[in-house]
Amino acid sequence: MVSVVYEAPDSIEGAVNLLANADVPAHILAGGTDLIIQTNGSSDAERLFVDVKKIAGMTEANLTDTALVLGPSMSCAAFTECDDIKAVFPGLVEAAYLIGSTQVQGRASVGGNLCNSSPAADTIPALIANGAQCVIAGPGGERTVPVEEFVTGVGRNCMEKGELLKQITIARPAANTSDAYLRFIPRTEMDIAVAGAGVSITLDDNGTCTAARVGIGAVAPTALLVPDAAAALVGSTLDDAALQAAADAASAASSPITDRRGTVEYRRQVVGVLVKRAATIAAERAKGG
């Protein structure tokens, strides 16, 4: 028989103390949509669940004049209903909306999607495109890690024993900046991405791209920041040549596998196409279109 201990601390310090001093496998319970499946297949006779939803700020999002501060346990359903956030980060909200079914979105969270660290996670390329920072709390205090460095491998991230994701912060974008996220799946909904792409674009008054970030997913062991794709866009008016150069850079940066959902060659081609399309959508949004 499996023995499960459930704890619901009301502070970051309490959660860190439980995680740091656990003598059995300890798991953070945010939404639980991945955790339940993973632990059902576990052979651990004992385990600890630390529910962090009762900690202040963990299920909230606050958009200020300078930044978005996102609690990692805020459900995707609640997040995607925030019209103020949608107006500033439409691509990130689009990515959150694609996680699972309506029922799953009532529990799943952006922070959980990040911490689960799947190569095909929808929100991670969108977070990368927006330059998100991960605030991690642990026994030694807090540290901040760029989101592109948070995931270290398939199902692995940089957090150590006793640490948890406290919040995700994203600086409010400059004027004439917007983002977009696109993915390709074999079915019409509720499937894992064959490839995904998040792009953020900043334009000047003449329509020239002055800054860009490109994140791609499902085409490598981790989602990737692609500086070469961004560099291909900066300084251009996002003409066909610049968009194709960005697509080629994304394809070159990818290192996908062949499985039943697509071949290596197919995924490389698709991720490039998604970057072109996402960049075009982001630019139209940046123009106010």
Rosetta blueprint (number, residue, H / E / L):
1 M L
2 V L
3 S E
4 V E
5 V E
6 Y E
7 E E
8 A L
9 P L
10 D L
11 S L
12 I H
13 E H
14 G H
15 A H
16 V H
17 N H
18 L H
19 L H
20 A H
21 N H
22 A L
23 D L
24 V L
25 P L
26 A E
27 H E
28 I E
29 L E
30 A L
31 G L
32 G L
33 T L
34 D L
35 L H
36 I H
37 I H
38 Q H
39 T H
40 N H
41 G L
42 S L
43 S L
44 D L
45 A L
46 E E
47 R E
48 L E
49 F E
50 V E
51 D E
52 V L
53 K L
54 K L
55 I L
56 A L
57 G L
58 M L
59 T L
60 E L
61 A E
62 N E
63 L E
64 T L
65 D L
66 T L
67 A E
68 L E
69 V E
70 L E
71 G L
72 P L
73 S L
74 M L
75 S E
76 C H
77 A H
78 A H
79 F H
80 T L
81 E L
82 C L
83 D H
84 D H
85 I H
86 K H
87 A H
88 V H
89 F L
90 P H
91 G H
92 L H
93 V H
94 E H
95 A H
96 A H
97 Y H
98 L L
99 I L
100 G L
101 S L
102 T H
103 Q H
104 V H
105 Q H
106 G L
107 R L
108 A L
109 S E
110 V H
111 G H
112 G H
113 N H
114 L H
115 C H
116 N H
117 S L
118 S L
119 P L
120 A L
121 A L
122 D L
123 T H
124 I H
125 P H
126 A H
127 L H
128 I H
129 A H
130 N L
131 G L
132 A L
133 Q E
134 C E
135 V E
136 I E
137 A E
138 G E
139 P L
140 G L
141 G E
142 E E
143 R E
144 T E
145 V E
146 P E
147 V H
148 E H
149 E H
150 F H
151 V E
152 T E
153 G E
154 V L
155 G L
156 R E
157 N E
158 C L
159 M L
160 E L
161 K L
162 G L
163 E L
164 L E
165 L E
166 K E
167 Q E
168 I E
169 T E
170 I E
171 A E
172 R L
173 P L
174 A L
175 A L
176 N L
177 T E
178 S E
179 D E
180 A E
181 Y E
182 L E
183 R E
184 F E
185 I L
186 P L
187 R L
188 T L
189 E L
190 M L
191 D L
192 I L
193 A L
194 V L
195 A E
196 G E
197 A E
198 G E
199 V E
200 S E
201 I E
202 T E
203 L E
204 D L
205 D L
206 N L
207 G L
208 T L
209 C E
210 T E
211 A E
212 A E
213 R E
214 V E
215 G E
216 I E
217 G E
218 A L
219 V L
220 A L
221 P L
222 T L
223 A L
224 L E
225 L E
226 V L
227 P H
228 D H
229 A H
230 A H
231 A H
232 A H
233 L H
234 V L
235 G L
236 S L
237 T L
238 L L
239 D L
240 D H
241 A H
242 A H
243 L H
244 Q H
245 A H
246 A H
247 A H
248 D H
249 A H
250 A H
251 S H
252 A H
253 A H
254 S L
255 S L
256 P L
257 I L
258 T L
259 D E
260 R L
261 R L
262 G E
263 T L
264 V H
265 E H
266 Y H
267 R H
268 R H
269 Q H
270 V H
271 V H
272 G H
273 V H
274 L H
275 V H
276 K H
277 R H
278 A H
279 A H
280 T H
281 I H
282 A H
283 A H
284 E H
285 R H
286 A H
287 K L
288 G L
289 G L
